[in-house]
Each structure stands twice: as structure tokens, then as C-alpha cells.
Amino acid sequence: HFLIGGLILDWGVNYFSTRDHKAVISRGDRPDIQMSALATHTSCLVATGGKEPLEYVIYEAEEEEVPIIMVETDTLSTASALEAIMERANFDHPLKLGRFQELIEASVDLQWIVSELGV
């Protein structure tokens, strides 16, 4: 699930508690939203706008073992791009998952990602 941390009028924890195993998409300069998301079971944070989250958000994410993905695009564009990917990615067959793993191993520098995450 993708949840967008935009203009949350209710207490953020209530909103983010509606889904488990979620990616939260919000501007990198919104520590209130990011900390609310980190108070719930969150799989990753997507910080938009090319802005790095504040140090205490990064610390809390590390403590909770939640990766932060920083992107240059704005929140709406990022959500749209992720939605388009999800429409095409259907992992209802084990061979698709295996092929996806092969593509990631061939195309993504996992060692760099791990080293940047400090894992």
C-alpha cells in the first residue's frame, strides 16, 4: 500500500495505522508526517522534492529499520509513477518473482544501497 502524507487533518498516527506494510510518500521536509508514519508499521518512507529528512527522522527510521528513499520529483508525480508501476507489476506467479529478482540483481547496485543505508 502507498499512503500519501500530504495535508493530514487528523492525528497522523490514526491515518497511518489504517494500513500495515506500507510505503509513505511525503515531502522530505515534513518531519511531522514522517514521525507519525514511523510510529506505525511502515515498510519505507519516500521523501519527495529532493529534500533530505531531518536528522532525528533519519535516526528514528534507522532505529525502526525503515529505509528512506529520496526522490527529486514532487509527491504527486512520485505517487503517480508508483501507481503506474503497480498497475503493471502483478506478482501472482512465482516465476515473475524470480525474474524480478534477476532483474534487480542485474540492474541495481544493491551493495551501494546497503552501504548507504548503513546496514
Buried (B, 14 or more C-beta within 10 A) or exposed (E): EBBBBEEBEEEBBEBBBEBEEBBBBBBBBBBEBBBBBBBBBBEBBBBBBEBEBBEEBBEBBBEBEBBBEBBEBEBEEBBEEBEEEEEEEEEEEEEEEEEEEEEEEEEEEEEEEEEEEEE
